[in-house]
Amino acid sequence: MSEKEEQDQPMNDGQPKPAMREALVAAAFELFLERGFEQTTIDDIVSLAGVGRRSFFRYFPAKEDVVFPDHERGLAEMTEFLESGSGDEDPVRHACDAARLVLRMYAEQPSFSVQRYRLTRKVPGLRAYELSVVWRYEHTLAHYLRGRFAGRPEGPLRADVVAAAVVSAHNHALRTWLRSGGESDWVTEVDRAMTFVTDTWGERPAAGGPPAGGAGPEEQDDEVVVLVASRRAPLWRMVQGIESALGDPRRVHQDRPLGPPVPPSP
């Protein structure tokens, strides 16, 4: 058995050596950046990595998969995290925390993540592949939320909408960080994005914030309105008085008195 073939063998526990996988990814990106994705073949990649074709397909079903080598791990971690909930937590906030794990995965390798971002922008086939990966994340979140919203009015619809919102917010934060070359604070970016989602859709808003999808500060003010009117005033005029006090100019005629005309003194 040659030295290369020995390197291709799995470890004693049956799991392939991580170093081999990383070598393939490094070789692939070196060639992608030098020649372009379409011009690079699998034979080119394995030749530069110093392994056989068998080794490549042991790790990656196709050339596109080598561009996204970490997403299977990301999906597995997200699924495990979602399933680890106690059932008492706010499901929207829990879904947002699961999405944070994905951005953290990107942030672990900023240089590689930025290179991949620039590469996918140039290759339409990779953009399409990336969309399929994004759909899998969204599907995973929606599946979890459907379970949590089961039995509620419009539960499946709410689950799908919230899952799409979480993914969109995550992608906004991710793109902002990638466009900075990985230099901006990714934690700040994702916190802002996820706070927007939880404030909009969550069941337990942050302290000091408005309730999810509910009233703003004006609607939360408890004002007391005292109406003084003649006992003979009709109900509709009392309603007008209340509307006037509450500032609804569309239905108020302020020149009209609340009570009936008072006859002049003799």
N, C-alpha and C positions, 0 to 999 in steps of 0.2 A: 504494500500500500504506500502511495506517495505521501510526501509531507502535506501536500494540499488536501489530499483525500482524508488524511488524519485530522486536519483542521476542520474539515466539513462534518465530522462525526458529532453526534449529540453527546452531551455530558452523561454521566452515569445515571442521572435521574430522568433521562429521556428528553430533557429540555435543551434546545440548541444554545450554543455559546452566544451570549449577547454581543461579544466583540465582533463576531462575524457579521452580524446584522448591522452593527454600526459601521463596519468597514464598507459594506455594500451601499449604505446610505451616503457615506462620505464620498465614495467613488462616483456614485450616480450624480450627486450635486456638482462635483468638480467638472464632470463632463457636460452636464446640462448648462452650466454657466459658461463653459468654454465653447461648446459646439451648438448648444440649443437642445431643447427637449426632443423635438422631432428627429433631429439628426443623430441622436445617440441611440444605440441599440443595446439590447440586453447583453450581447456578446462583448460590446465595448465595456460595459460596467463590470462584468465578471472578470474580464481580462485585467482591468486596472486594479480591481480588488484582490486579484490573485487567487480566485476560487473557480469552481466549475459551475455550469448552468444549474445543476441540481441544487446547489446551495442557494442560488437566487430564488428559485421557485419554492424552496422550503420555507422561505420567509415571506415572499411576495408573489401573489397570483399573477400580477401584471406589472408593467413598467410604471403605470400611474400610481400603484400602491407604494412604491418606494418614495414618492413625494410626500405621502401622508403616513409615515410609519408608526405614528403614535396614537392614531385615532381609535383603534380597537381598544387600546388600554384606556383611553379617555372615556369611551362608551361604557366599558366595564366598571370603571371607577364611579361614573355618574349613576349607573344602575344600582350599584352596591350602596352608594350614599342615599339614594332615594328610598331604597328598601329598608335602610337602617332607622328611619324615622319612628318615633313612638306612636304617631297617629294623633297626638295632641297639638303638634306644632302647626303654625300657619302654613298650609300647603304651598301658597305662592312664595312665601319667604324661603321655604325649604327647597323649592324648585330653583329659586335664584341662587341659593348657596351651592346647589349642584352645578349650576352653570359656571360659578366661580372656579370650580375645580378645572374646568376646561381651559380657561384663560391662564390659570396658574401653570398648566402643562406647557402652554406656549411660552410663558415667561421663563420657564426653566432653561430654555435654549433660545435666547433672544436673537443671536446671530443667524441660527438656522431658520427660525420662524420668519425673520425679515427676508432672508433669501427666498424662502418658499413663497412668501407673499408677492415678491417681485416677479418670480417665475410664473406663478399662476395668472398674474395679470397679463402676461404675454402669450399664454397658450390657452386658446379657447377650450380645448379638450380637458385641460386640468381644471378650469373654472367649472365646467359641467360636472366633473368628478367631485369637486369640492361641494357643489350644491347637493349632490346625493349624500355626502357625509353629513352636511348640515341637516338634511331631512331626517336622518337617522337620530340625531340628537333631539330634534323637535318631536319626533315620534316617541322617543323614550320619555320625554317630559310629559307629553300628552297622555301617554298610557298611565303614568303615575297620577296625574291630576284627575283623569277620568275616574279612577278608583276613589280618590278623596272627595270628588264632587258627586259621587253616585247618589241618586235619590233626590238631588236638589233640582229645582226648576232650571231648565236649560243647562244642566250639568255638563253634558258632552260638549255643547257649544262653548261654554265658559272654559272648559279644559283646553280645547283647541286654540281658542283665542289667547289665553294666558300663556300657553306653551309657545305660540308664535311670538308673543310679546317678549318673553324671556330670551328667546334666541335672537330676536332683532336687537334687543338692548345689549346682549353679550357681544354680538357682531359689531355693533357701533363702537363699543369700548375697545374691542380687539383691533378694529381698523384704525382707530385713533392712535392707539399705541404703536401699531406697525408702521403707520405713516410717519411717526416721529423717529423711525429707525430703531425702535425699542428703547428710546431714551426717556420717554415720559414715564410718569408713575402709573403703572398699570393698576395698582390697587385703588388709587384715587379714581381712575377712569371707570373701573368696574363697579366701585361703590356707588358712584353717581348714577350709573345706568340702572343698577338693580334697585336702588332706592326709588327711582322713578316708577319702576314696575310695581314694587310693593306698595307705594303710596297710592297708585292708581287702582290696583287689583287686590291687594292684600286684605286680610281680615283683621289684622292687628297692626295698625299703622304705628310708626315710630312716635315716641313721646313728643308732644307738642305739635304733631302734624295733624292735618285734617283726616277724618275717617275715609277709608277707601271708597272712591267714587261718590263721596258724599259732600256735605256742606263745607263751604269755605268759612272764613272768620266771620263774615257778615251774618251768615245764616245761623251761627252758633251763639250770637249775642242774645241774651234773654232780657228783652226790654218790657217794661210795664207801661201800658197805655191806659190813661184814665179819661173817660168820656163823660162830659157833663151835658145833659140834654133835658129838655122838658119831658115830663111824663107823657104828654100828649103827642110827642114826636113819633112819626111812623118809623117802623123798623128800617126801611130802606134808607132813610136819612141818617140813622145811627150808623149803618154800614158805611155810608159816605164819609161820615166823620172819622171812623176808624181808618178807612183807606187814606184819608187826608193826613192823619197823624203818622201813618206808616210810609208816607211819601209816594203814593201811587197817583201821579198827576193825570193819568189817562182816564180815570173814572170819577174824578172829583170836580165838583163845581163849587169852588170855595166862596163864591159870592152868595151862595144860598144858605140861609140860616138853618140850624138844626131843628128848631121848633116852629110851630105854626106862627103866622104873624101875630104880634101882640097889638091889640087895638089901642089907639091913642087914649090918653087919660081924658076924661070929660073936663 
